[in-house]
Amino acid sequence: MSQSPHFSPAGADWQQRSLAAVWHPCTQMARAAQLPPLAIARGAGPWLYDYEGRRYFDANSSWWVNLFGHADAGINAAIKQQLDTLPHVMLAGCTHAPAVRLAERLSALTGGALGHVFYGSDGASAVEIALKQSFHSWRNRGRSDKREFVCLKNGYHGETIGALAVTDVKVFRDAYDPLLMRAHIAPSPDARLGNEAQALAAMRDLFVQRHQQLAALIIEPLVQGAAGMVMYGPEYLRGLRALCSEFEVHLIVDEIAMGCGRTGTFFAWEQAQAPWPDFITLSKGITGGTLPLSLVLTTEAVYQAFWSEDVARGFLHSHSYTGNALACAAANAVLDRFEAGQLQAIAAQAELLRAAFAPLAAHARVRHLRQQGMVLAFDVQDGGLRFAERFHLTARTHELLIRPIGNTVYLMPPYVIDAEAAAFLARAVTLTLDEVLSQSIASDCPDQPHVA
Ligand SMILES: *Cc1c(COP(=O)(O)O)cnc(C)c1O
């Protein structure tokens, strides 16, 4: 076997032990045996360091969770303080200040339109919670016929059985399809197709036909992340809000990836400038990439549907670590940053990225260079076999950790971009692209999905 360019003696030990002991996510392990995972020793700011001291710019914020760089001093201090006070207590029959404060502050960010925060742990658990709350609230109101869900073409909402049922990404879904509840899949408003109006019309047709049975529509606002950073405009969101109100269908806005400032506003939904949805899910960035936490915000109306002397009409869902105090303390530290003007910093940083990457639009093989705040993406024409994997491996030799989705290269960096970082990223991406496109590809190895 040829030695990969990132081979590292001390890291190699962790790589081999990892392959024996750890089943890695989103990975065909047979393939991982040939391309072992990069062993990371530490992180500081946007940089990750391997055991040989080589560094890599974390261009996808460690699967979209990191906001302010690794080992952020402010978040770490908040966690350490909470650790010495109360790491965790169950949230049934007990409560604690970090969970209460976080819920109050998030509700305030919606002007009080949403609240009654229900805590989960991973993103998928928040999606499960929102789906169950929607169905159960209709049921409690005597509408148990409303039990169907709608999602968008290529939408992604997580991979537990319920969340996967409203996820339309073949590679994650197909094997489990026989297990999944049936959801309606409506056309995507993908701006590259120029069909936002048709997508909305198709949604209306579906609502006209099925609204009596529809509990909720779930969408990713402005950017369909796992689909390959598919972007669309706020008019479509306004259209959906109007349809959901007209036909009495809940709107679940999944802000797990695009919330926490990623698109330039704290909630991506704010850009719709429309009444709030019935549910918002948050996770990923909410702890700045330090600890798992997810949550669901909903309306007074949904909450009231559960209010009863009857225990069975309550929402009895629970997770052991729901509302974990350490995670809530980290999330409060994240909100402190937004109170201190983070959104202005994001606007400036997004502009730096835009300017640095603008020349790539003229590259002969680059298509659809696009951006929403701190998400920048482009498609590569004729990338060749295993493009994403080759891009990823080549980028590592340019101090860049990046994982294209199919032929879409995207950056979703931590909010620590200065002019130097923007220039570094544009240079590293361009060098990598040209190198990858000039490679002659050995075809001994089958193409395999290389995602997110
Ligand atoms: C990542 C993601 C999820 C799932 O979150 P996990 O923490 O991976 O379970 C759900 N929805 C969206 C939009 C996501 O990007």
The ligand as a MOL file (V3000), in Angstrom:
LIG
                    3D

  0  0  0     0  0            999 V3000
M  V30 BEGIN CTAB
M  V30 COUNTS 15 15 0 0 0
M  V30 BEGIN ATOM
M  V30 1 C -26.9870 17.8360 11.4280 0
M  V30 2 C -28.4200 18.0840 11.2150 0
M  V30 3 C -29.4010 17.3570 11.9140 0
M  V30 4 C -29.0660 16.2140 12.8300 0
M  V30 5 O -28.2910 16.5940 13.9200 0
M  V30 6 P -27.3940 15.4800 14.6640 0
M  V30 7 O -26.8330 16.1850 15.8310 0
M  V30 8 O -26.3560 15.0550 13.6740 0
M  V30 9 O -28.3060 14.3710 15.0340 0
M  V30 10 C -30.7130 17.6940 11.7090 0
M  V30 11 N -31.0580 18.6930 10.8840 0
M  V30 12 C -30.1660 19.3990 10.1950 0
M  V30 13 C -30.6150 20.5080 9.3050 0
M  V30 14 C -28.8110 19.1100 10.3290 0
M  V30 15 O -27.9160 19.7850 9.5930 0
M  V30 END ATOM
M  V30 BEGIN BOND
M  V30 1 1 1 2
M  V30 2 1 2 3
M  V30 3 2 2 14
M  V30 4 1 3 4
M  V30 5 2 3 10
M  V30 6 1 4 5
M  V30 7 1 5 6
M  V30 8 2 6 7
M  V30 9 1 6 8
M  V30 10 1 6 9
M  V30 11 1 10 11
M  V30 12 2 11 12
M  V30 13 1 12 13
M  V30 14 1 12 14
M  V30 15 1 14 15
M  V30 END BOND
M  V30 END CTAB
M  END
